[in-house]
Amino acid sequence: MALTTSAETPLPVGEVSRMIGGWIDRLGAVWVEGQITQLSRRPGAGVVFLTLRDPSHDVSVGVTCYRQVFDAVADLVSEGARVVVHAKPEWYAPRGQLSLRAAEIKPVGIGELLARLEQLKRSLAAEGLFAPERKKRLPFLPRRIGLVCGRASAAERDVLENARRRWPAVAFEVRNVAVQGVKAVPQVVQAVRELDADEDVDVIVVARGGGSVEDLLPFSNEQLVRAVADCRTPVVSAIGHEPDSPLLDLVADLRASTPTDAAKKVVPDVGEELERVRGLRDRALRTVQGLLDREERGLAHALARPVMEQPLRMVEVREDEVSALLARSRRVLGHLLDRADSELSHTRARVRALSPAATLERGYAVLQRADGTVVRSPGEVAGDEELRARVAEGEFAVRRVADPG
């Protein structure tokens, strides 16, 4: 129920704590799942103290139980183990502290863990977080590689040594984090986000050596999976060995079977690249040499042709042809002119032979009246009529004399 208080009528701290305890006492027992982060078993003490933490939400609560309750599972659980606790909430009024009084503790089995992981896997896959089209390509030669791994771990050594052996000039930005236990998820998530925000980091490698299913659970955490899915920088997952497959492998842009394999996939081998460059250079040289040889052969073949050896040969041949044609044309033209001249002479002779002037030259005369008409019959001339007589050398007047008689 709501309380009516004011600055003039406040409640004492003890009363508030007592009332909170009353509300909590009315709560029934609940089953709670979490991960044991702290465990205190003092020799001879009848009560065991432990802290139960939810790694997904970074929330912890203290748990107490009688020694015989914990002894039932003492051989199965330790710090870092996931358990299910049947407990009743309790309020310790003098300190204002909430805790759980456990009546039963059950370790979470591997089969149950795997079933939950499979359910989470299907849920995230349905959202498209594992879709191939979301995968980003790794750069051929990254400027700087972000490495998230355990401090002084074998995974860190494998990645650094193998990468530098392949490409000695490679640069790393290393973030050492917890890779198992309750602190693993928040530290790995923070490291990934820091490296993703670094403009100089071109690829991020999350590496860890092999381990049990429980040891690798942080790398199947939903919070970490979503953080990697949101990265703009390509992420390589190198968790465990070949058979291990946490959910991080599915959301990462590239999955490496081991940390050593991640080093081989992130940077090229300088020896292989130099050999490839030499091979390409030799191939280019052979190609260019082949082109030059082919052009040289073509040029030699062209220079060996007669027209190139005697450039004026074609002109000389044509000169003879032109001279022959010119002489032929002159002969033809001469024949044509001679024939035309002969024909003209014959025609002129015939014209002269048929001309009246030629007749006059033979002694004939043409008589014409005064009006110029030619007299062709004696009957056309009247007696004593004056006519004109035309001969070869000129003309003169004549008169017809009347017939005697």
LINHUZI-V269494 format. One record per residue. N is the residue number from 1. PSI is psi as a letter, one per 30 degrees, with the letter a starting at -180 (NA if undefined). OMEGA is omega in whole degrees, -180 to 180 (NA if undefined). NEAR is the number of other ideal C-beta (glycine too) atoms within 10 Angstrom. Layout:
N:PSI:OMEGA:NEAR
N:PSI:OMEGA:NEAR
This chain:
1:k:179:5
2:k:-180:4
3:k:177:8
4:j:-180:6
5:l:176:10
6:l:179:6
7:f:180:5
8:f:-178:5
9:i:-179:7
10:l:176:10
11:k:175:12
12:l:180:8
13:e:-180:10
14:e:180:11
15:e:179:11
16:e:180:15
17:e:179:18
18:e:-179:13
19:e:177:15
20:e:178:14
21:e:178:17
22:e:179:11
23:e:-178:11
24:e:179:13
25:f:-179:11
26:f:177:8
27:k:178:11
28:l:177:6
29:k:-178:15
30:l:171:11
31:k:-176:10
32:k:176:17
33:k:179:14
34:a:-178:24
35:k:-179:23
36:k:-180:22
37:e:178:16
38:k:-178:14
39:k:-178:17
40:j:177:11
41:j:180:13
42:k:179:10
43:k:178:4
44:f:-180:5
45:k:-179:10
46:f:-178:8
47:k:177:14
48:k:179:21
49:k:176:16
50:l:178:23
51:k:180:18
52:k:-173:24
53:k:173:18
54:j:-175:14
55:f:-178:22
56:f:-176:13
57:g:178:8
58:h:179:12
59:k:-179:10
60:l:177:16
61:k:179:16
62:k:-180:15
63:k:173:24
64:l:178:18
65:l:176:21
66:l:-175:13
67:e:-178:15
68:f:176:9
69:e:-178:20
70:e:-179:20
71:f:-179:12
72:f:-179:13
73:g:-174:14
74:e:-179:14
75:f:-174:8
76:f:-175:12
77:l:176:18
78:a:178:10
79:k:-178:13
80:f:-179:16
81:k:175:16
82:k:-176:19
83:l:171:20
84:k:-174:15
85:k:172:24
86:j:-171:15
87:l:177:22
88:k:178:15
89:k:178:19
90:k:179:17
91:k:179:19
92:j:-171:13
93:e:-177:16
94:e:-179:7
95:f:-178:9
96:h:-173:13
97:k:178:11
98:k:176:14
99:l:178:19
100:k:175:22
101:j:-174:16
102:k:175:22
103:f:-180:13
104:k:179:14
105:k:179:24
106:k:175:16
107:k:177:17
108:k:-177:17
109:l:179:12
110:e:-180:11
111:e:179:8
112:e:178:14
113:e:-179:15
114:e:178:12
115:e:179:11
116:e:177:15
117:e:179:17
118:e:178:10
119:e:177:10
120:e:179:15
121:e:179:18
122:e:-179:9
123:e:-180:11
124:e:177:18
125:e:179:14
126:f:178:9
127:f:179:10
128:g:-178:10
129:f:-178:19
130:g:-175:18
131:k:-179:10
132:e:-178:5
133:f:177:5
134:f:-176:11
135:k:178:14
136:k:-180:14
137:k:177:8
138:k:176:17
139:l:-180:14
140:e:180:9
141:j:-178:14
142:k:176:23
143:e:-179:12
144:k:-179:16
145:k:174:25
146:k:-177:25
147:k:176:29
148:j:-175:27
149:l:176:27
150:l:-179:17
151:k:179:11
152:h:-178:8
153:l:176:16
154:e:179:15
155:e:178:25
156:e:-180:22
157:e:-179:13
158:e:-178:20
159:e:-176:29
160:e:-176:19
161:e:-178:12
162:e:179:18
163:e:-180:25
164:f:176:15
165:e:-180:15
166:e:-179:18
167:j:-171:18
168:f:-176:9
169:g:-176:8
170:k:-180:20
171:k:-178:14
172:k:169:16
173:j:-171:16
174:k:172:16
175:j:178:18
176:k:-176:15
177:l:170:21
178:k:-177:15
179:g:171:25
180:l:-178:17
181:a:-172:19
182:f:-178:21
183:f:-174:16
184:e:-174:23
185:e:-178:24
186:e:-179:17
187:e:179:17
188:e:179:26
189:e:180:20
190:e:180:14
191:e:180:22
192:e:-179:24
193:e:178:13
194:e:-180:15
195:e:179:25
196:e:179:17
197:f:-180:11
198:j:-177:13
199:f:-178:8
200:f:-179:11
201:k:-177:21
202:f:-180:19
203:k:-179:24
204:k:177:28
205:k:174:30
206:j:-171:31
207:k:174:27
208:k:177:29
209:a:-179:21
210:l:-180:15
211:l:178:16
212:l:178:11
213:e:180:14
214:e:-180:17
215:e:-177:18
216:g:-178:22
217:e:-180:23
218:f:-177:28
219:g:170:27
220:g:-179:23
221:k:-177:22
222:e:-180:14
223:e:179:16
224:e:180:24
225:e:-179:23
226:e:178:14
227:e:178:21
228:e:180:26
229:f:-179:16
230:f:-177:12
231:k:172:18
232:f:179:7
233:k:176:20
234:k:-178:20
235:k:177:25
236:k:178:26
237:k:178:26
238:i:-174:30
239:k:173:29
240:b:-179:24
241:a:-175:12
242:e:-178:10
243:f:-177:7
244:k:-179:19
245:i:174:18
246:l:-178:25
247:f:177:25
248:e:178:25
249:e:-175:21
250:e:-177:17
251:f:-180:25
252:l:179:27
253:f:177:18
254:k:179:19
255:k:176:18
256:k:-176:23
257:e:-180:18
258:l:174:21
259:e:177:29
260:e:178:19
261:e:178:18
262:e:178:28
263:e:-179:27
264:e:-177:16
265:f:-175:18
266:e:-179:28
267:k:178:24
268:l:177:15
269:k:-175:13
270:e:178:15
271:e:179:11
272:e:-178:10
273:e:177:14
274:e:178:10
275:e:178:11
276:e:178:12
277:e:178:10
278:e:179:10
279:e:179:10
280:e:179:10
281:e:178:10
282:e:179:10
283:e:178:10
284:e:179:10
285:e:179:10
286:e:180:10
287:e:180:10
288:e:179:10
289:e:177:10
290:e:178:10
291:e:179:10
292:e:179:10
293:e:-180:10
294:e:180:10
295:e:177:10
296:e:177:10
297:e:178:10
298:e:179:10
299:e:178:10
300:e:179:9
301:e:180:10
302:e:180:10
303:f:-179:9
304:f:-180:9
305:k:-178:9
306:e:-177:9
307:f:178:10
308:e:178:11
309:e:178:9
310:i:-174:11
311:f:-177:9
312:f:-177:9
313:e:-179:12
314:e:179:11
315:e:-180:10
316:e:178:10
317:e:180:10
318:e:179:10
319:e:178:11
320:e:180:9
321:e:179:10
322:e:179:11
323:e:180:10
324:e:179:10
325:e:179:10
326:e:179:10
327:e:179:10
328:e:-179:10
329:e:179:10
330:e:179:10
331:e:-180:10
332:e:-180:10
333:e:178:10
334:e:178:10
335:e:-179:10
336:e:-180:10
337:e:179:10
338:e:-180:10
339:e:178:10
340:e:179:10
341:e:179:10
342:e:179:10
343:e:180:10
344:e:179:10
345:e:179:10
346:e:-180:10
347:e:179:10
348:e:179:10
349:e:179:10
350:e:180:10
351:e:179:10
352:e:-178:11
353:e:-179:9
354:f:-175:9
355:k:174:11
356:e:-179:12
357:e:179:9
358:e:178:13
359:e:180:14
360:e:-180:15
361:f:178:13
362:g:175:7
363:g:178:8
364:l:178:12
365:l:179:14
366:k:179:15
367:k:-179:18
368:k:174:14
369:a:-180:15
370:f:180:10
371:g:176:5
372:f:180:7
373:k:-176:10
374:k:179:11
375:k:-178:17
376:f:-178:9
377:k:179:6
378:f:-178:8
379:f:-179:7
380:f:-175:12
381:k:179:15
382:l:180:9
383:k:180:9
384:g:179:9
385:k:-179:13
386:k:-180:11
387:l:176:16
388:k:179:16
389:k:-179:14
390:k:-180:18
391:a:-175:13
392:e:-173:14
393:g:-179:8
394:a:-179:7
395:l:-180:13
396:l:-177:11
397:k:176:9
398:l:180:13
399:k:179:10
400:k:177:15
401:k:-178:8
402:k:-179:8
403:k:175:6
404:k:172:4
405:NA:NA:3
